[in-house]
């Protein structure tokens, strides 16, 4: 009994230290009702809906190749219509051609002091799922970030807005994962990537008590109502997670949580930020927590009518302000 008491006493400070390191983040999460939508948010919501409905009303991946190509074509046309020069990174997976898609906001200065920020989302869906939330929501947000940032003229930072192919199984965390190919390209040419933000499944919110789940042991301390957006990184990106969530909380009145944890905990590395971490870049995922909240994850019911476009618009505006702050 004496040794058991000693063990418990020893575990208490260790648990507190682990909680502080993993989940203590700067700023305060918004609580209570949301303020009225701004004019920008009101105009943004139907744009996001249109992108999701066009890209993610049907399954689109290599098994549904025509739909995947149609989604890529729509993304390229929409970005080009905004006045960008659209580039692609084609490669072959399972004997068919697929491509990552990007636009770049270049800095006014050149030189070794210029840093690159990457903001991306995967545009393929899983299996026979239309993929409206996973990840039409993230894809739509990246497209609208391109529009919102069109007037941004950074001096010493480069912003890469990227839509990745082949994030979903069977390509997840394989050499044919689009974001891994893209991160490898940046690493090979030694581009000075400051960090990467992955927008992953960000369109579903619930005000119902008990609507939010977690992998153990986070459910013991985190909110059980799924009305927030989460900023998640692996342990090597703790300072970046703190910087991003601090800016988001300062700029947008929207519930949020954040933290870091080892990649072996379910959900922590389940997106394209994993690819950048594999190459030594700091990276995080912005997510509504996907499977831990969304009942239609990876199913045929993941359709555009399930999303909350007003709240998706608020989150997108928050990410815009984060990117502007990072790229000052």
C-alpha positions in Angstrom: 0.0 0.0 0.0 2.9 2.3 0.9 4.5 1.8 -2.6 1.1 2.3 -4.3 0.7 5.7 -2.5 4.2 6.7 -3.6 3.4 5.7 -7.2 0.1 7.7 -7.2 1.9 10.7 -5.7 4.6 10.5 -8.4 2.1 10.1 -11.2 0.2 13.3 -10.3 2.9 15.8 -11.3 3.8 13.7 -14.3 0.1 13.8 -15.5 -0.1 17.5 -14.9 3.1 18.0 -16.8 1.8 15.9 -19.7 -1.5 17.8 -19.7 0.4 21.2 -19.8 2.7 20.1 -22.6 0.0 18.6 -24.7 -3.1 20.7 -24.2 -2.2 24.0 -22.6 -2.5 26.5 -25.5 -2.5 30.3 -25.5 -5.5 32.5 -25.7 -9.1 31.8 -24.7 -11.6 29.8 -26.7 -14.8 31.7 -27.5 -17.8 30.5 -25.4 -21.5 31.2 -25.7 -23.4 32.0 -28.8 -21.7 33.1 -32.0 -21.9 36.8 -32.9 -23.8 37.8 -36.0 -22.0 36.8 -39.3 -20.0 39.5 -40.9 -20.7 40.6 -44.4 -17.6 38.7 -45.6 -18.8 35.5 -43.9 -22.3 35.9 -45.3 -21.0 36.2 -48.8 -18.4 33.4 -48.3 -20.9 30.7 -47.1 -22.6 30.2 -50.5 -19.3 30.2 -52.4 -18.1 27.4 -50.1 -21.3 25.5 -50.7 -21.0 25.8 -54.5 -17.4 24.4 -54.4 -18.4 21.5 -52.2 -21.5 20.6 -54.3 -19.4 20.7 -57.5 -16.5 18.7 -56.3 -18.0 16.4 -53.7 -21.4 15.3 -54.7 -20.1 12.0 -56.1 -17.1 9.8 -55.1 -13.8 11.0 -56.7 -10.7 9.0 -56.5 -8.7 6.6 -58.7 -11.5 4.1 -58.4 -13.9 6.8 -59.7 -11.3 8.3 -62.1 -13.6 10.4 -64.3 -15.0 12.1 -61.2 -11.5 12.7 -59.8 -10.4 14.3 -63.1 -13.6 16.5 -63.2 -12.8 17.7 -59.6 -9.2 18.6 -60.6 -10.4 20.4 -63.7 -12.9 22.4 -61.7 -10.3 23.4 -59.2 -7.9 24.5 -61.9 -10.6 26.5 -63.8 -11.7 28.2 -60.6 -8.2 29.2 -59.5 -7.4 30.4 -63.0 -10.5 32.5 -63.1 -9.2 34.3 -60.0 -6.2 35.4 -62.0 -3.6 32.9 -60.8 -1.1 30.9 -62.8 -2.1 27.4 -61.9 0.6 24.7 -61.7 0.3 21.0 -61.3 2.6 18.2 -60.1 1.6 15.1 -62.1 2.7 11.6 -61.2 1.5 8.1 -61.9 -0.2 5.9 -59.3 -1.5 2.4 -60.2 -0.8 3.1 -63.8 -3.0 6.2 -64.1 -2.0 9.9 -64.1 -3.0 12.0 -61.1 -1.9 15.5 -60.0 -1.4 17.9 -57.2 -2.6 21.4 -58.0 -1.1 24.7 -56.6 -1.1 28.4 -56.9 1.7 30.6 -55.4 1.7 34.1 -54.0 5.3 35.2 -54.4 7.0 37.8 -52.3 8.3 41.1 -53.6 11.8 40.4 -52.4 14.1 37.5 -53.3 16.9 35.9 -51.4 17.7 33.3 -48.7 15.7 35.2 -46.1 12.4 34.4 -47.9 10.4 31.7 -46.2 7.6 29.5 -47.5 4.2 28.8 -45.9 2.1 26.0 -47.3 -1.7 25.8 -46.8 -3.2 22.7 -48.3 -6.1 20.2 -48.4 -6.6 16.9 -50.2 -9.4 16.9 -52.8 -9.9 13.1 -53.3 -12.6 11.2 -51.4 -12.5 7.8 -49.7 -13.9 4.6 -51.3 -17.5 5.3 -52.4 -18.0 8.3 -50.2 -18.8 11.6 -52.0 -16.5 13.2 -49.5 -18.4 16.5 -48.9 -16.8 17.0 -45.5 -13.8 14.7 -46.0 -12.5 16.7 -47.8 -14.7 18.9 -49.9 -14.8 21.3 -47.0 -11.1 21.7 -46.8 -10.8 21.9 -50.6 -13.4 24.6 -50.8 -11.7 26.6 -48.0 -8.3 26.5 -49.9 -10.0 27.7 -53.1 -11.6 30.6 -51.2 -8.4 31.4 -49.4 -6.9 31.9 -52.8 -9.6 34.5 -53.5 -9.4 36.1 -50.1 -5.6 36.5 -50.3 -5.5 37.8 -53.9 -4.9 41.3 -52.6 -2.1 40.1 -50.3 1.4 41.2 -51.4 4.0 39.7 -48.9 7.5 41.1 -48.8 9.6 38.2 -47.6 7.2 35.3 -47.4 5.9 32.9 -50.1 2.4 31.4 -49.8 1.8 28.1 -51.5 -1.9 27.1 -51.7 -2.1 23.4 -52.6 -4.8 20.8 -53.4 -3.4 17.3 -52.9 -4.5 14.1 -54.5 -4.4 10.5 -53.1 -4.6 11.3 -49.4 -7.2 8.6 -48.8 -6.6 4.8 -48.6 -5.0 2.9 -50.2 -2.5 5.7 -50.7 -2.5 7.2 -47.2 1.1 7.3 -45.8 2.5 5.6 -48.9 4.9 6.9 -51.6 1.9 7.7 -53.8 0.2 10.0 -51.3 0.1 13.3 -53.1 1.2 15.5 -50.2 4.2 13.2 -49.5 5.2 13.7 -53.1 4.8 17.4 -52.8 6.7 17.7 -49.5 9.5 15.6 -50.9 9.8 18.0 -53.9 10.2 21.0 -51.6 12.7 19.1 -49.4 14.7 18.0 -52.4 15.1 21.5 -53.7 15.8 22.8 -50.2 13.0 25.3 -50.2 12.9 27.0 -46.8 9.5 25.9 -45.6 8.6 27.7 -42.4 5.5 25.4 -41.7 2.4 23.8 -43.3 -1.3 24.0 -42.4 -3.6 21.1 -43.5 -7.3 21.8 -43.7 -8.9 18.4 -43.0 -12.7 17.8 -42.6 -13.7 21.2 -41.3 -17.4 21.5 -42.1 -19.5 19.7 -39.4 -20.5 21.2 -36.1 -23.0 20.2 -33.4 -24.4 22.0 -30.4 -25.7 18.7 -28.9 -24.2 17.6 -25.6 -22.2 14.4 -26.0 -21.7 14.9 -29.7 -17.9 14.9 -29.4 -15.7 11.9 -28.9 -11.9 11.5 -28.5 -9.2 8.9 -28.5 -8.2 8.0 -24.9 -7.4 9.8 -22.7 -8.4 13.2 -24.1 -12.1 12.7 -23.4 -11.4 13.1 -19.6 -10.5 16.8 -20.0 -11.8 18.1 -23.3 -15.3 19.4 -24.2 -18.0 16.9 -25.1 -20.0 19.2 -27.4 -18.8 19.2 -31.0 -19.1 22.9 -31.8 -15.4 23.8 -32.0 -12.6 23.6 -34.5 -9.4 21.9 -33.5 -5.7 22.7 -34.2 -3.7 19.5 -33.9 0.0 18.8 -34.3 2.6 16.3 -33.5 5.1 17.0 -30.7 7.7 18.6 -33.0 5.3 21.4 -34.0 4.2 22.6 -30.6 5.4 26.2 -31.0 3.7 26.4 -34.4 0.4 25.1 -33.0 0.6 27.7 -30.2 1.3 30.5 -32.7 -1.6 29.6 -35.0 -4.3 29.0 -32.3 -3.3 32.2 -30.5 -3.9 34.2 -33.7 -7.1 32.4 -34.5 -8.5 33.1 -31.1 -7.5 36.7 -31.2 -9.1 37.3 -34.6 -12.3 35.1 -34.7 -15.0 34.5 -32.1 -15.3 30.8 -32.6 -14.9 27.9 -30.2 -11.5 26.2 -30.5 -9.2 23.7 -28.9 -5.6 22.7 -29.7 -2.6 20.7 -28.7 0.0 18.3 -29.7 0.5 14.5 -29.2 2.6 11.7 -30.6 1.5 10.5 -34.0 0.7 7.0 -32.7 -2.4 8.3 -31.0 -5.4 7.7 -33.3 -6.3 10.8 -35.4 -3.2 12.9 -34.6 -1.4 12.2 -37.9 -4.4 11.4 -40.1 -3.9 14.1 -42.8 -1.4 15.7 -45.1 0.5 17.5 -42.3 2.0 14.0 -41.6 3.8 14.2 -45.0 5.5 17.5 -44.1 6.5 16.2 -40.7 8.1 13.2 -42.4 10.4 15.7 -44.1 11.2 17.7 -41.0 8.8 20.6 -41.6 6.6 22.0 -38.8 3.0 21.2 -39.6 -0.5 21.1 -38.1 -4.0 20.0 -39.0 -7.1 22.1 -38.7 -10.1 19.8 -38.3 -13.6 19.3 -36.9 -12.1 16.0 -35.6 -13.7 13.9 -38.4 -14.5 10.4 -37.1 -14.6 11.5 -33.5 -17.6 13.8 -34.3 -18.9 13.3 -37.8 -21.3 10.3 -38.1 -21.0 10.0 -41.9 -17.2 9.8 -42.0 -16.0 7.7 -45.1 -19.6 6.7 -45.9 -22.0 7.3 -48.8 -23.9 9.7 -46.6 -21.0 12.2 -46.6 -22.9 14.5 -48.9 -23.0 18.3 -49.2 -26.3 18.8 -47.3 -24.6 17.6 -44.1 -22.3 20.6 -43.8 -22.7 23.9 -41.8 -21.6 26.4 -44.4 -22.0 29.4 -42.1 -19.6 28.0 -39.5 -17.3 26.8 -42.3 -17.2 30.4 -43.5 -16.2 31.6 -40.1 -13.4 29.1 -39.8 -12.2 29.9 -43.3 -12.0 33.6 -42.4 -10.1 32.7 -39.3 -7.6 30.8 -41.3 -7.2 33.7 -43.7 -6.3 36.0 -40.8 -3.9 33.4 -39.5 -2.1 33.2 -42.9 -2.0 37.0 -43.2 -0.4 37.2 -39.8 2.1 34.4 -40.5 3.1 36.1 -43.8 3.5 39.6 -42.5 
